[in-house]
């Protein structure tokens, strides 16, 4: 059995997506919402549905169903400002909780002009998110870094991508947390149809769909799902490191 997580934005399924259609299926183990873009786009849609996604999960939330969000990065603003813009909206929506995945940085599009610009802004975003949440964000990207051969991790530990080969960017399959095999119900690679993965869900619709990956393969257990989706440095680890540093200085 494989496990899946759709990702959506405001124009996908209307104002009130039917999250109950996802949580009714045991192979659907989460949902990722677009929160913000640059420092201008912060829709009320996210505030409303961030809360609805958790409520619909009921007792599954944090154990067999997880909530996540992403920020669509822009090259025109310092990465830390974009991180604050995203996190401030998440806070207004109710904040992050124990059943939430690390925030994702969506790095794509033709507006990026240079390798250095990508590395600088992406690194700034990752550093601010880690400082404010205690978790390392996930990098969503594909051709933007692959075609430039950008191999710096830029502060990210895990990859979410529509490609099964990101080796030119220095990422192996073992680094993947999610493979986005379908976009808006259409398979990115028709050959992947042999896996029999769903491109739509009854009562939900056809949206971007991702399969959970663990150690270079499709996750086959909830323990693997939890470990993959909830990865990242915890606040406890940061607190412990700070305490050790304090003691070392005494």
N, C-alpha and C positions, 0 to 999 in steps of 0.2 A: 504493500500500500504506500502510495506517495501522498504528499501533503502540499496544499496550495494556499497562496495568499494573493488576492487581487489588489491592484492599486488603482485609485480613482482620483479624479479632480472634479471641480464643480460642474463642468459641462457634460459629464459622462451620463449620469443617471438621474438628473433632475435634483430638486432641492432636498428630497428625502429618500435616499437609497434604501432598499429593503434589506437591511442588515440581517434580519431574521432568516432570510433565505440562505445566507452564508452559515450562520451559527447552527442551523438545523442539520448541516452536513458535517460529519466528523472529519472528512478529508480537507475541509476548509478550516485553516488554523489561525487566520488573522486577516486584517485588512489594513492597507496603508493609504492615508489621505494626503493629498497635496495641501499644505498649509499656506505657504507664502512663495513669493517670487520677487527677487531683488529687494527693494525697500518701498514698494508701492502697492503690491498686490497682497491683501490680507482679507479674504472674504468672510462674511458672516456665515456662509455655508460651512466653513471649517469649524467654527465655534459650535454651531448647532450639531453637526454630525460627529465631532470628536466625542461629545457626550452621548449621542445616540448609539455609536458603535460599541461603547462600553456597556451601556444599559442592555443592548440587545444580546450581548454575550452572556449575561446573567452569571451563573455559577461557573461557566467555562472561562470567564475572563481571568487571565493570569495563570491558568493551568493548562488549558487546551485551546485557548483562543487569545490572540495577542493583538494589540493595537499599535499602529505606527503612523508616522507622518514624514513628509519630506519637504525640503525647501529647494526651489528651482533657482540655481545660482545665476547671477548676472555679472558681467565683467566690469560694470561701471561703478561699483561700490565696494569699499573695503569689506573683506570677508567677515570681520568681527561685527560690523554694523548689520550685515545681513543675518548673522546668527542671532543677534539681539532682537532684530525685527521678527524673526521666526519664533524665538522662544517667548517673546512678549505676547504674541498671539496665542501660543499654546497656554501660557499662564492665564490669559483672559478666558480661554476655553475651559479652564479647570485644572490645567497643569499636567505634568507627567506623573504617572503612578507606577506601582510595582509591576503591572502587567503590560507595560509599554516597551516597544522595541526602541533601540537607540535611534535618534533622528538621522535621516539620510540627507546627503548633499547631492542634488541632481545636477550633474555636470555634463551638459550637452549643448548642441547648437553651434551655429556658424559665427556668432558674435565674438567668440574668443580669438584674440589676435596673435598671441604668442605663448610659447611654453612657459616663460617666466611669469606672465600674467596669470596663467592657470595655476601654477604652483603657488604663487604668493597668495592669491585670493582664497583658493581652496584650503591652504594651510591655516590661514587666518580664521576661516570659518570653523575648522576642526578644533583649533585651539580654544576658541571662545565657547563652543558647545561643550567641550570636555571640562572646561573650568566651571561652567554654570550647571551642568547636569551630573558630572562625575562619570559620564559614559563616553566612550569613543564613538563618534558617529560612523555611519556606513557610507561608503562611496558608491553612488550610482553613476556609471559612465560606460562608454563604449568607444566609438570611433574617435571621439574628441581627444582621448589620451592614447588610444591604441595607434592611430595613424601618425601621431607625433612621436611615438616611442617614449612617452613620459613614464619613467619607471619609479619615480619617487612616490612613496606611499602618502606623502603630504599630511600625515597625521591620522590616516584611516587604517583600520585593521582588517576590515572585511569588504568584499566586493559584491555589488548587486548589478547585474548587467544583462543585456539582451543577447550577448555573444557567448558561445561556448569555448572560445579561444581568445584569451586576453594576454597571452604570453608575451606579445610584443610590448605590452605595458608593464610586464613584470608580475602579473597576477596569475597564479595557477588555479586549477579547479578546487584545490583544497582551501583556497582563500574565499570561495564563494559562500554566501549565505542564501542568496536567491538568484535563480536564473529566470529572467523574464522571457518566456518562450512564446508568448502571444501578446499582440497589441490590439486592443479594441476588438477582440474576438478573432483576429486573423493571425495565423501562425507566421512568425518571422521566418522560419525555415520549414518548408513543407515536409522535409525529411523527418522532422521531429514528431510528425503525426504517428509514427510507429510506436511512440510511447503511450499513446492513448490518453494523453492528458486533456482535460476539459478546456474548452475555449469560452464556454458560457455556463451559467448556473441558472436553473429554472427559478423564476421569480426574482432574479437579480439582473441578468442580462449578459451581454458579451462585452467584457472590459479587458484591460491589461491583466494578464495572469502570470503568476510566478510559481515555480516549484521550489520547495525548500531543499537546500543542499547542505551536506555535512561531510567533511573529509573527502571532498572530491566526487561524491556520489549523491544520488537522490536520498534524502532522509527517509528512513523506514520505520521509525519509532517516535513516540512523543518525547522521549528523553532527548533524542537527537534534534527534534524540532525546537524544543525549549532551549537547548544549548546553543543552537545556531542563531535563532531569532533574538534571543535575549543576551547575546554576547556583548562584551564591552566591559571596561573597567568600572567597578561599582564604587559608590560613594564610600562604602566601608573600606575598600582598598585604599582610596585616596586619604581617608581619615587615618588609616593605619600608617601610611607612608609619612603623613604630616607629623604624626606622633613620634615616629622613629627619628625623623629629622630634628624635632624639638629636643628629644632626649640626647641626641648626639651632640647638640650644641651646649648642653648644660655642663 
